């Protein structure tokens, strides 16, 4: 697992993971966008 060294991408990954988790906990209307945000954040974080 290779965590990204770019600060902007790291902050984006953290934001996407948090917004995805908040969306899955019921703070938004849709279900697809939080899942995509969570998946994108995790993939950015591990560098894929």
C-alpha positions as CSV (number, residue, x, y, z in Angstrom):
1,X,0.0,0.0,0.0
2,X,1.5,3.3,-1.2
3,X,0.1,6.4,0.5
4,X,0.3,9.4,-1.8
5,X,2.9,12.0,-1.0
6,X,1.1,14.9,-2.8
7,X,-0.6,17.1,-0.1
8,X,-3.5,18.2,-2.4
9,X,-4.4,14.7,-3.3
10,X,-4.1,13.6,0.3
11,X,-6.5,16.3,1.4
12,X,-8.9,15.5,-1.4
13,X,-8.8,11.8,-0.4
14,X,-9.6,12.7,3.2
15,X,-12.4,15.0,2.2
16,X,-13.9,12.3,-0.2
17,X,-13.7,9.7,2.5
18,X,-15.4,11.9,5.1
19,X,-18.1,13.1,2.7
20,X,-18.8,9.5,1.6
21,X,-19.1,8.3,5.2
22,X,-21.4,11.3,6.1
23,X,-23.6,10.5,3.0
24,X,-23.9,6.9,4.0
25,X,-24.9,7.9,7.5
26,X,-27.9,9.8,6.1
27,X,-26.8,13.4,5.7
28,X,-27.7,13.4,2.0
29,X,-30.5,12.2,-0.3
30,X,-28.6,9.9,-2.7
31,X,-26.8,6.7,-2.1
32,X,-24.6,6.5,-5.3
33,X,-22.6,9.7,-4.7
34,X,-21.5,8.8,-1.2
35,X,-20.4,5.4,-2.3
36,X,-18.4,6.8,-5.3
37,X,-16.9,9.5,-3.0
38,X,-15.8,6.9,-0.5
39,X,-14.3,4.6,-3.2
40,X,-12.5,7.5,-4.9
41,X,-11.1,8.7,-1.7
42,X,-9.7,5.3,-0.8
43,X,-8.3,4.8,-4.2
44,X,-6.6,8.2,-4.2
45,X,-5.2,7.5,-0.8
46,X,-3.6,4.3,-1.7
47,X,-2.4,5.7,-5.0
48,X,-4.2,3.7,-7.6
